[in-house]
Amino acid sequence: MRTVLVASSKGGAGKSTIVTNLAAHFALEGKATVLVDGDRQKSASHWCAKRAGLETAVLPVDGSRRGWEKHIPADAQRVVIDAPAGAMADELESFLAAADAVLVPVNPSMIDLEATVPFLDSLAALPRVKKGKLPVALVANRLKPWTGASQQAVAQLQAWPYPLVAQLRDTQAYVLMVALGKSVFDYHSEQIRGHQADWAPLLKWLKKAL
């Protein structure tokens, strides 16, 4: 069993979008996939409920309760965790202990960039991160690539000490697919393949990290 934690100290960073699409990707690969939902809004759990009728269903587990780890089936192959919004590393102890890799989504605004720095600093203080045993990566989310703000945000993220492993475009496609319990990996149109290409570097990084 390999576990990916998606966490951010800034609400609205797009954690649930990343978590649901990752979970769908793993499930579509044929892996028994569990989604641990630690976020109060439970958006990821609602997505799992909508996907329940598919052959590539994802099992939801309530991560807001103590002992959530006991509810992970023994045969689970991939676990994706949606961390509570706004939490710092010291508040994510059980999630970080279970994680094999951490993804930190960041939106292209100065507020989001500044809010992410203390969170990354809190991660950097962890012994597993210091020793290189818990890889951490950044995901630039909700980008409008043609705008100066997005371009500047990407440039800043690329200068940070963690790898920027994906640049995900701002699109209503994610909103529509989440509402259906689907993901960008469930479709094969030309437009959707463009979105899938945005995920390719992230998936490549995860393959090495896991």
PAZAPA-4460 file (N, C-alpha, C; in steps of 0.05 Angstrom, whole numbers, plus 32768, in hexadecimal, padded with zeros to 4 digits):
% residues 210
    n_x    n_y    n_z   ca_x   ca_y   ca_z    c_x    c_y    c_z   seq   type   mol
   8011   7FE8   8000   8000   8000   8000   8012   8019   8000     1      M     A
   800C   802B   7FEE   801B   8044   7FEC   8008   805B   7FEF     2      R     A
   8011   8070   7FFD   7FFE   8086   8005   8008   80A1   7FFC     3      T     A
   7FF6   80B1   7FF0   7FFC   80CC   7FE8   7FEB   80DF   7FF9     4      V     A
   7FF9   80F2   8006   7FEB   8107   8015   7FEA   8121   8005     5      L     A
   7FD2   812C   8002   7FCF   8146   7FF5   7FC7   815A   800A     6      V     A
   7FD9   816E   800F   7FD5   8180   8026   7FDC   819C   801E     7      A     A
   7FCF   81AF   802C   7FD5   81CC   8028   7FCB   81DB   8040     8      S     A
   7FDA   81F0   8047   7FD2   8200   805E   7FBE   8216   8055     9      S     A
   7FB8   8217   803B   7FA7   822C   8030   7F8D   821E   8025    10      K     A
   7F76   8226   8030   7F5D   821C   8026   7F58   8224   8009    11      G     A
   7F4A   8213   7FFA   7F44   8219   7FDE   7F5B   8215   7FCB    12      G     A
   7F6F   8206   7FD3   7F86   8201   7FC2   7F80   81EC   7FAD    13      A     A
   7F6B   81DD   7FB0   7F64   81C8   7F9C   7F6C   81AC   7FA5    14      G     A
   7F6F   81A8   7FBF   7F77   818D   7FC8   7F64   8177   7FBE    15      K     A
   7F4A   817C   7FC1   7F37   8167   7FBB   7F37   8160   7F9D    16      S     A
   7F3C   8174   7F8C   7F3E   816F   7F6F   7F55   815D   7F6A    17      T     A
   7F6C   8162   7F76   7F84   8151   7F72   7F80   8135   7F7D    18      I     A
   7F74   8134   7F95   7F6F   811A   7FA2   7F5D   8109   7F92    19      V     A
   7F47   8114   7F89   7F33   8103   7F7A   7F3E   80FA   7F5F    20      T     A
   7F4C   810B   7F51   7F58   8103   7F38   7F6E   80EE   7F3B    21      N     A
   7F7E   80F1   7F50   7F93   80DD   7F55   7F86   80C2   7F5C    22      L     A
   7F72   80C3   7F6D   7F65   80AA   7F75   7F59   809C   7F5D    23      A     A
   7F4C   80AC   7F4B   7F40   80A0   7F33   7F56   8094   7F21    24      A     A
   7F6C   80A2   7F1F   7F83   8098   7F0F   7F8C   807C   7F19    25      H     A
   7F90   807A   7F33   7F99   8061   7F3F   7F84   804B   7F3B    26      F     A
   7F6B   8052   7F3F   7F55   803E   7F3C   7F53   8035   7F1F    27      A     A
   7F57   8047   7F0C   7F55   8040   7EF0   7F6D   802F   7EE7    28      L     A
   7F83   8030   7EF6   7F9A   801F   7EF2   7F95   8003   7EFD    29      E     A
   7F7E   7FFF   7F0A   7F78   7FE5   7F15   7F81   7FE1   7F32    30      G     A
   7F89   7FF6   7F3F   7F92   7FF4   7F5B   7F7B   7FF9   7F6E    31      K     A
   7F7A   7FE9   7F84   7F66   7FED   7F99   7F6D   8007   7FA7    32      A     A
   7F5B   801B   7FA4   7F61   8036   7FAD   7F4F   8040   7FC3    33      T     A
   7F5B   804D   7FD7   7F4C   8058   7FED   7F51   8076   7FEE    34      V     A
   7F3C   8085   7FF4   7F3E   80A2   7FF7   7F38   80A9   8014    35      L     A
   7F4B   80B3   8022   7F47   80BC   803E   7F41   80DA   803E    36      V     A
   7F29   80E0   8047   7F1F   80FC   8046   7F21   8108   8062    37      D     A
   7F35   811A   8065   7F38   8127   807F   7F2E   8144   807E    38      G     A
   7F23   814C   8067   7F19   8168   8064   7EFC   816A   806F    39      D     A
   7EF6   817F   807C   7EDC   8183   8088   7EC6   8184   8073    40      R     A
   7ECB   818F   805B   7EB7   8191   8047   7EAE   8176   803B    41      Q     A
   7EC0   8162   803D   7EBA   8147   8033   7EB4   8146   8016    42      K     A
   7EBF   8158   8006   7EBB   8158   7FE9   7EC5   813E   7FDD    43      S     A
   7EDC   8135   7FE6   7EE7   811C   7FDA   7ED5   8104   7FE1    44      A     A
   7ECA   8103   7FF8   7EB8   80ED   8000   7E9F   80ED   7FEE    45      S     A
   7E94   8105   7FE9   7E7C   8107   7FD7   7E84   80FD   7FBB    46      H     A
   7E9C   8103   7FB2   7EA5   80FA   7F98   7EA6   80DB   7F98    47      W     A
   7EB0   80CF   7FAD   7EB1   80B2   7FAF   7E95   80A6   7FAE    48      C     A
   7E82   80B3   7FBB   7E67   80A8   7FBB   7E5B   80A8   7F9E    49      A     A
   7E61   80BD   7F8F   7E57   80BF   7F73   7E65   80AB   7F61    50      K     A
   7E7D   80A2   7F69   7E8C   808F   7F58   7E87   8072   7F61    51      R     A
   7E78   806F   7F76   7E75   8054   7F82   7E6A   803F   7F6F    52      A     A
   7E5B   8047   7F5B   7E4F   8033   7F49   7E62   802A   7F32    53      G     A
   7E79   8036   7F30   7E8B   802F   7F1B   7E9D   8018   7F23    54      L     A
   7EA8   800A   7F0F   7EBB   7FF5   7F15   7ED5   8000   7F21    55      E     A
   7EDA   8019   7F1C   7EF2   8027   7F26   7EEB   8038   7F3E    56      T     A
   7ED9   802E   7F4F   7ED1   803D   7F67   7EE8   8040   7F7A    57      A     A
   7EE7   8055   7F8B   7EFC   805A   7F9E   7EEF   805A   7FBA    58      V     A
   7EFB   804B   7FCD   7EF0   8049   7FE7   7EF5   8061   7FF8    59      L     A
   7EE1   806F   8003   7EE6   8086   8014   7EE9   807D   8031    60      P     A
   7EFB   808B   803F   7F00   8087   805C   7F00   80A2   8069    61      V     A
   7EF2   80A5   807F   7EF0   80BE   808E   7F0A   80C3   809D    62      D     A
   7F19   80D6   8093   7F33   80DC   80A0   7F31   80F0   80B6    63      G     A
   7F19   80FA   80BD   7F16   810D   80D2   7F14   8100   80ED    64      S     A
   7F12   80E5   80EE   7F10   80D7   8107   7F2A   80C9   810E    65      R     A
   7F2F   80C8   8128   7F47   80BA   8131   7F45   809C   8129    66      R     A
   7F5C   8091   8123   7F5D   8075   811C   7F53   806F   8100    67      G     A
   7F54   8083   80EF   7F4B   807F   80D3   7F5B   806A   80C6    68      W     A
   7F74   8066   80CE   7F86   8052   80C2   7F7A   8036   80C3    69      E     A
   7F6B   8031   80D8   7F60   8016   80DD   7F4A   800F   80C8    70      K     A
   7F41   8023   80BA   7F2B   801E   80A7   7F36   801B   808A    71      H     A
   7F50   801B   8087   7F5C   8016   806D   7F5D   7FF7   8069    72      I     A
   7F51   7FED   8054   7F52   7FD0   804F   7F6E   7FC6   804B    73      P     A
   7F73   7FAD   8054   7F8E   7FA2   8052   7F97   7F9F   8035    74      A     A
   7F84   7F9D   8023   7F8C   7F99   8007   7F8E   7FB3   7FF7    75      D     A
   7F8C   7FCA   8004   7F8E   7FE3   7FF6   7FAA   7FE6   7FEA    76      A     A
   7FAB   7FEF   7FD1   7FC4   7FF3   7FC4   7FCD   8010   7FC2    77      Q     A
   7FB9   8022   7FC1   7FBF   803F   7FC0   7FAC   804D   7FD3    78      R     A
   7FB7   8060   7FE3   7FA7   8070   7FF4   7FAE   808D   7FEE    79      V     A
   7F99   809E   7FEA   7F9C   80BA   7FE5   7F8E   80C9   7FFB    80      V     A
   7F9D   80DB   8009   7F92   80E9   8020   7F8D   8107   8019    81      I     A
   7F74   8110   801E   7F6D   812C   801C   7F6F   8138   8038    82      D     A
   7F85   8146   803E   7F8A   8151   8058   7F76   8167   8060    83      A     A
   7F73   816C   8079   7F62   8183   8082   7F6D   819D   8077    84      P     A
   7F5B   81AE   806E   7F64   81C8   8063   7F70   81D9   8079    85      A     A
   7F85   81E7   8073   7F91   81FA   8085   7FA2   81EF   809B    86      G     A
   7FA7   81D5   809A   7FB7   81C8   80B0   7FD5   81CA   80AA    87      A     A
   7FE4   81CD   80BF   8001   81CD   80BD   800B   81B1   80C3    88      M     A
   8025   81AC   80BF   8030   8191   80C1   802B   8185   80DC    89      A     A
   802D   8194   80F2   8029   8189   810C   800D   8180   8112    90      D     A
   7FFA   8188   8100   7FDE   8180   8103   7FD7   8169   80F1    91      E     A
   7FEB   8160   80E2   7FE6   814A   80CE   7FF6   8131   80D5    92      L     A
   7FFC   812E   80EE   800F   8119   80F7   8007   80FD   80ED    93      E     A
   7FEE   80F5   80F0   7FE6   80DA   80E8   7FE7   80D7   80C9    94      S     A
   7FE0   80EC   80BB   7FE1   80EB   809E   7FFE   80EA   8093    95      F     A
   800F   80FA   809F   802B   80FB   8097   8039   80E0   809E    96      L     A
   8031   80D4   80B4   803D   80BB   80BB   8037   80A5   80A7    97      A     A
   801F   80A7   809B   8016   8093   8088   8020   8098   806B    98      A     A
   8028   80B1   8066   802E   80BA   804B   8049   80AF   8040    99      A     A
   8049   80A9   8027   8061   80A2   8018   806A   80B9   8006   100      D     A
   8058   80CC   8002   805E   80E4   7FF2   804A   80F9   7FF9   101      A     A
   8052   8113   7FF6   8040   8129   7FFC   803F   813C   7FE4   102      V     A
   8026   8143   7FDD   8022   8157   7FC8   8015   8170   7FD4   103      L     A
   8020   8187   7FCD   8016   81A0   7FD8   800C   81B2   7FC1   104      V     A
   7FF2   81B5   7FBE   7FE7   81C6   7FA8   7FE9   81E3   7FB0   105      P     A
   7FEF   81F4   7F9C   7FF2   8211   7FA0   7FE4   8220   7F8A   106      V     A
   7FD2   8232   7F91   7FC6   8243   7F7C   7FD7   825B   7F75   107      N     A
   7FD4   8265   7F5D   7FE6   827B   7F53   7FDE   8297   7F5D   108      P     A
   7FE0   829B   7F77   7FDB   82B6   7F82   7FF0   82BB   7F98   109      S     A
   7FF6   82D4   7F9D   800A   82DA   7FB1   8001   82D1   7FCD   110      M     A
   7FE7   82D2   7FD2   7FDC   82C9   7FEC   7FE1   82AB   7FEF   111      I     A
   7FDC   829C   7FDA   7FE0   827F   7FDC   7FFE   8278   7FDF   112      D     A
   800E   8286   7FD0   802B   8281   7FD1   8036   8287   7FEC   113      L     A
   802E   829D   7FF7   8038   82A5   8012   802E   8292   8027   114      E     A
   8015   8289   8025   8009   8278   8039   8016   825C   8038   115      A     A
   8021   8254   8021   802C   823A   801E   8048   8238   802B   116      T     A
   8057   824E   802C   8072   824D   8037   8074   8242   8053   117      V     A
   8064   824C   8066   8065   8241   8081   805F   8223   8082   118      P     A
   804C   821B   8071   8045   81FE   8071   805C   81ED   8067   119      F     A
   806A   81F6   8052   8081   81E8   8048   8097   81E8   805D   120      L     A
   809A   81FE   806B   80AE   81FF   8080   80A8   81EB   8096   121      D     A
   808E   81E7   809C   8086   81D4   80B1   808C   81B7   80A7   122      S     A
   8089   81B3   808E   808F   8198   8083   80AD   8194   8083   123      L     A
   80BC   81A8   807D   80DA   81A6   807B   80E6   819F   8096   124      A     A
   80D8   81A5   80AC   80E2   819F   80C7   80DE   8182   80CF   125      A     A
   80CF   8173   80BF   80C9   8157   80C6   80E2   8146   80C0   126      L     A
   80E9   8134   80D2   8101   8123   80CD   8100   8113   80B3   127      P     A
   80E9   8108   80AC   80E7   80F8   8093   80EC   8109   807B   128      R     A
   80E3   8122   807B   80E7   8134   8065   8104   813C   8064   129      V     A
   8110   8143   807B   812C   814A   807D   813E   8135   8071   130      K     A
   8138   811C   8077   8148   8105   806F   8142   80FC   8052   131      K     A
   812F   8109   8045   8128   8101   802A   8117   80E8   8028   132      G     A
   810C   80DF   803F   80FC   80C7   803F   80DE   80CC   803A   133      K     A
   80D6   80E5   803A   80BA   80ED   8033   80BB   8102   801E   134      L     A
   80B9   80FB   8005   80BB   810F   7FEF   80A3   8121   7FEF   135      P     A
   80A8   813B   7FEA   8094   8150   7FE9   8096   815E   7FCE   136      V     A
   807F   8163   7FC1   807F   8171   7FA7   8068   8185   7FA6   137      A     A
   806B   8199   7F95   8058   81AE   7F91   8047   81A9   7F78   138      L     A
   802E   81B2   7F79   801C   81B1   7F62   8011   81CD   7F5E   139      V     A
   8018   81DA   7F48   800C   81F4   7F42   7FF0   81EF   7F37   140      A     A
   7FDC   81FA   7F44   7FC0   81F2   7F3E   7FB0   820B   7F35   141      N     A
   7F9C   8206   7F25   7F8A   821B   7F1B   7F99   8231   7F0C   142      R     A
   7FAB   8228   7EFC   7FBB   823C   7EED   7FAC   8246   7ED4   143      L     A
   7FB0   825F   7ECE   7FA9   826B   7EB4   7FC3   8271   7EA7   144      K     A
   7FCE   825F   7E97   7FEA   8261   7E8D   7FEF   827A   7E7D   145      P     A
   7FDB   8286   7E72   7FDF   829E   7E61   7FE1   82B7   7E71   146      W     A
   7FDD   82B6   7E8C   7FDE   82CE   7E9C   7FF9   82D1   7EAA   147      T     A
   8000   82EA   7EAF   8019   82F0   7EBC   801A   82E5   7ED9   148      G     A
   8003   82E5   7EE6   8001   82DC   7F02   8009   82BE   7F03   149      A     A
   7FFE   82AE   7EF1   8004   8291   7EF1   8021   828C   7EEA   150      S     A
   802B   829B   7ED6   8047   8298   7ECE   805A   829F   7EE4   151      Q     A
   8054   82B4   7EF3   8065   82BD   7F09   8064   82A8   7F20   152      Q     A
   804C   829E   7F25   8049   828A   7F3A   8059   8271   7F34   153      A     A
   8057   8268   7F1B   8067   8250   7F13   8084   8255   7F16   154      V     A
   808E   826C   7F0E   80AA   8273   7F10   80B3   8273   7F2D   155      A     A
   80A2   827D   7F3F   80A8   827D   7F5B   80A9   8261   7F67   156      Q     A
   8095   8251   7F60   8094   8235   7F6A   80AC   8225   7F60   157      L     A
   80B5   822A   7F48   80CC   821C   7F3D   80E6   8223   7F4C   158      Q     A
   80E6   8239   7F5A   80FD   8242   7F69   80FE   8237   7F85   159      A     A
   80E7   822B   7F8E   80E6   8220   7FA9   80F5   8205   7FAA   160      W     A
   80FC   81FC   7FC2   810D   81E5   7FC5   80FF   81CA   7FC1   161      P     A
   80E5   81CA   7FBA   80D6   81B2   7FB4   80CF   81B1   7F96   162      Y     A
   80CF   819A   7F8A   80C9   8199   7F6D   80AC   81A1   7F67   163      P     A
   80A9   81B0   7F51   808E   81B6   7F47   8088   81A0   7F32   164      L     A
   8075   818E   7F39   8071   8176   7F29   8058   8178   7F17   165      V     A
   8049   818D   7F19   8032   8190   7F07   8029   81AD   7F06   166      A     A
   801F   81B4   7EEE   8013   81CE   7EEA   7FF7   81C9   7EDF   167      Q     A
   7FE3   81CA   7EF0   7FC7   81C3   7EE9   7FB8   81DC   7EE1   168      L     A
   7FAB   81DB   7ECA   7F9C   81F3   7EC0   7F82   81F7   7ECF   169      R     A
   7F79   8210   7ED0   7F5F   8216   7EDC   7F4A   8210   7EC7   170      D     A
   7F38   81FE   7ECD   7F24   81F6   7EBA   7F0B   81EC   7EC8   171      T     A
   7EF4   81F1   7EBD   7EDB   81E8   7EC9   7ED8   81C9   7EC5   172      Q     A
   7EE9   81BE   7EB5   7EE7   81A0   7EB0   7EEA   8191   7ECB   173      A     A
   7EFC   819B   7EDC   7F00   818D   7EF6   7EE7   818F   7F07   174      Y     A
   7EDA   81A6   7F07   7EC1   81AA   7F17   7EAB   8197   7F0D   175      V     A
   7EA8   8196   7EF3   7E93   8185   7EE7   7E98   8167   7EED   176      L     A
   7EB1   815F   7EEA   7EB8   8143   7EEE   7EB5   813A   7F0B   177      M     A
   7EBD   814C   7F1E   7EBA   8145   7F3A   7E9D   8141   7F41   178      V     A
   7E8C   8152   7F35   7E6F   8150   7F3A   7E63   8135   7F31   179      A     A
   7E71   8128   7F1E   7E68   810F   7F13   7E76   80F7   7F1F   180      L     A
   7E89   80FC   7F31   7E99   80E6   7F3C   7EAD   80DC   7F28   181      G     A
   7EB5   80ED   7F16   7EC8   80E5   7F01   7EE2   80F5   7F04   182      K     A
   7EF4   80F1   7EF0   7F0E   80FF   7EF0   7F18   8103   7ED4   183      S     A
   7F2E   8111   7ED1   7F38   8115   7EB6   7F42   80FA   7EA9   184      V     A
   7F46   80E6   7EBA   7F50   80CD   7EB0   7F3A   80BA   7EA7   185      F     A
   7F21   80C2   7EAB   7F0A   80B2   7EA3   7F02   80B7   7E86   186      D     A
   7F0D   80CC   7E7A   7F05   80D4   7E5F   7F1D   80D4   7E4C   187      Y     A
   7F16   80D4   7E32   7F2C   80D2   7E1E   7F29   80E5   7E07   188      H     A
   7F1A   80FA   7E0A   7F17   810E   7DF5   7F31   811D   7DF2   189      S     A
   7F34   812A   7DDB   7F4D   8139   7DD6   7F51   814F   7DEB   190      E     A
   7F3C   815D   7DF2   7F3E   8172   7E06   7F47   8167   7E21   191      Q     A
   7F3C   8151   7E29   7F43   8145   7E43   7F5F   813A   7E43   192      I     A
   7F68   8130   7E2C   7F83   8126   7E2A   7F97   813D   7E30   193      R     A
   7F90   8155   7E29   7FA1   816C   7E30   7FA3   8170   7E4E   194      G     A
   7F8D   816C   7E5C   7F8E   816E   7E79   7F9E   8157   7E85   195      H     A
   7F9B   813F   7E7A   7FAA   8128   7E83   7FC8   812D   7E81   196      Q     A
   7FCF   813A   7E6B   7FEC   8140   7E67   7FF7   8152   7E7E   197      A     A
   7FE6   8163   7E89   7FEE   8174   7EA0   7FF6   8163   7EB8   198      D     A
   7FEA   814B   7EBA   7FEF   813A   7ED1   8007   8127   7ECD   199      W     A
   8010   8125   7EB4   8025   8111   7EAE   803E   8115   7EC0   200      A     A
   8049   812D   7EC3   8061   8130   7ED4   805C   8128   7EF1   201      P     A
   8044   812E   7EFB   803D   8127   7F17   803C   8109   7F1A   202      L     A
   802F   80FB   7F07   802D   80DE   7F09   8049   80D1   7F06   203      L     A
   805A   80DC   7EF6   8075   80D2   7EF3   8085   80D5   7F0D   204      K     A
   8081   80EC   7F1A   808F   80F1   7F34   8084   80DD   7F49   205      W     A
   806A   80DA   7F4A   805E   80C7   7F5D   8068   80AB   7F59   206      L     A
   806B   80A3   7F40   8074   8088   7F3A   808F   8083   7F47   207      K     A
   80A0   8097   7F46   80BB   8094   7F53   80B9   8096   7F71   208      K     A
   80A8   80A8   7F7B   80A6   80AD   7F97   8099   8095   7FA6   209      A     A
   8087   8088   7F99   8079   8072   7FA6   8086   8057   7FA1   210      L     A
***
